[in-house]
Structures are given as C-alpha cells and as structure tokens.
Amino acid sequence: VIGEGEITLLELADKFTRNEKKELQDIKGIAYRKNSEIIITEPRPFIEDLDSLPFPAWHLLPVEKYCVASTGGKVTEKVFNIFSSRGCPNQCIFCGGPKIMGRRYRRRSPKNIVQELIYLKNKFGAAQFDFQDDSVTVFKESLREMCQEIIKNNLNITWMCNSRVDILDLEILLLMKKAGCARIDLGVESGDDQVLKRIKKGITVEQVKKAHQMAKRAGITISSFAMVGNLGEDFSSVKKTAKLMKELGEDVNVSISTPFPASELYQIAKENNWLRIYDWNKYVTAPTSLPGYEPVMITDKMDQKEILKAWYWLHAQLMRKKFQTRFGKF
C-alpha cells in the first residue's frame, strides 16, 4: 500500500474477502507481484476531508504498552498518539515524509480533534497525548481553536507535539501551555547557518535561539533534534552545533543524517556515489539502534569514520544536560 493507507487497505481487504484477487489492478495506490512482473497501479489521491476518517480502534490494541515519560507525566501512564494534520510544505532534503502524506497541509477541524481526545479520556482514562504531525503549528488559527476547545472542555490533559522554530510566537506558546502542552520537539539539525542552507531547512541559528527563549518564557520544555553527517558539514560545523546546543540547555537528541529512500538526500547521495550501505533494514539514525552500526553514506566533507566520531563526540558533549532535564540533577 503506497501513501495514505486507510481507504486503500479497506478496498484491498474487500477484494480478498470477496475472493476477487485477480482484479487488484482496479485498486489505486498499491504495488504487487503478478508472476515475475511488478505492477504499480494509479496513485491514490490524498484524503481531503480528514474528519471523515473514524477514530483509530484503540480498543483492539494493548493500550497499556503505549507509555513514555516524555509528556511530563508518570512513566507508567498511558500515552496516546494522535494526528491533527497531515502533509508538510517544507523542503528539508533529509525527509521522505511528503512522499507518504504530501506537501500540502491538511488539518482536521479543532472540534473533531477534541472529540477524539474526549473519547480517549472517557474510554481509557487517557491523560497524556503525543501529536505525531510533522508540525502542529503550521495553521495557527486552527491550533488556537483547538487549544481553546481543550480549555473550554476542561480536559486537564498534558500533550507534546512537533514544530518548527520559525513559526512559533509567544502568544501561541502561552495558549498551548494553558491547554496542557508540556513539550515541543524542534528540529534544529545544525548550529552552522551554511549547513542549514545546504539541507534546505529554511531556518537560521538566530531563529533557533529565539524560539527556545520564547518556549522557556511560556514554561514549555523543548526537545531539540541535532544531526551530524549533513551536507557541507565538517568538524568545525559540529563544534558550532555543540556550542549552540549547550547554550539552549535542554533535552537534546543527536542523530546521524540518513538518506531515507524517497528523500532528496537519497537522490543526491546516489548521484554522487556516496551510499555505502544498500540494505534499507540498516537505515537507522544512531549507533545505539543497531549492533555493528555503520553510517549509511559519506558526504562531500566527511567519511564514515569521521561521521561516527562526530556523533560520539557531540553526544558526549550534550548528554549530561539531557539526562538532568529528563530526570533531575542527580
């Protein structure tokens, strides 16, 4: 199933239930084998009305296993994933997400989102939520309405989300805090403005600093994501990232830039013969994720050993503050 799966998977299941497997070519948005031939059908259009989708069938899942401490609640409390929107209009070269959800931003209505929050709270006692959108804050007016609905219904929940540093302001951050937002994940990626340009992040170091300052004023914890192994990055760039991240002083996650298939970075790496790993099972973003890990690619500035050294060095610079932010001074 290619792209958004809800309608495609339903049609596919219907074909199998009716034993109509020979008519798979009628289903948009799938790839399948027919003897030795690979058939790819007509693309499935994106779902325009996200409110038309039913809420996920959480009652069929072991909900007690969905627990993280990231939203500021207890580690034993259930955390429910939720989407308020789909699609991302940004051009970051390392992201393959737009191939699945598209670049055009589509958002559920604020009332529909809050109805799901209320349903999960009443049905499962849910008090913590993780918004999985690429960025919750693209349409501020819709986000504002959602926060006001949460406050109006007195839900008393905590939640976390993803955003970009260039679209936050103090007014919306204060409202998000009032509505229960405890944490925002921000893609910083690098402390070098030239590297940020090469990866088409569309932000500056100054915007990164400003967004973190505003979030602190609003009382929201920020988790910042940084990478090594970006295009145009040498060890002096990595040192700039370390300096910036130390200045920000909150929860930091360090990854290795990975050319996921469908991303622009993958095409660039392929064209320049930079790929060193071809098994997609090994396309993970950190050495801690896979025994015997090796960086997937080299860059115009660093080889595999240099990238790995940069990851361990940056990780070591930042972990004390990360753990103190999450777990306290000791």
Helices and strands as residue ranges (DSSP letters): H 6-17, G 21-26, E 31-34, E 37-40, G 50-52, G 58-60, G 63-65, E 79-82, E 85-86, H 98-101, E 106-107, H 110-124, E 128-131, H 140-152, E 158-163, G 165-167, H 170-178, E 181-189, H 193-198, H 205-218, E 221-228, H 235-248, E 251-256, H 264-271, G 280-282, G 287-289, H 304-327
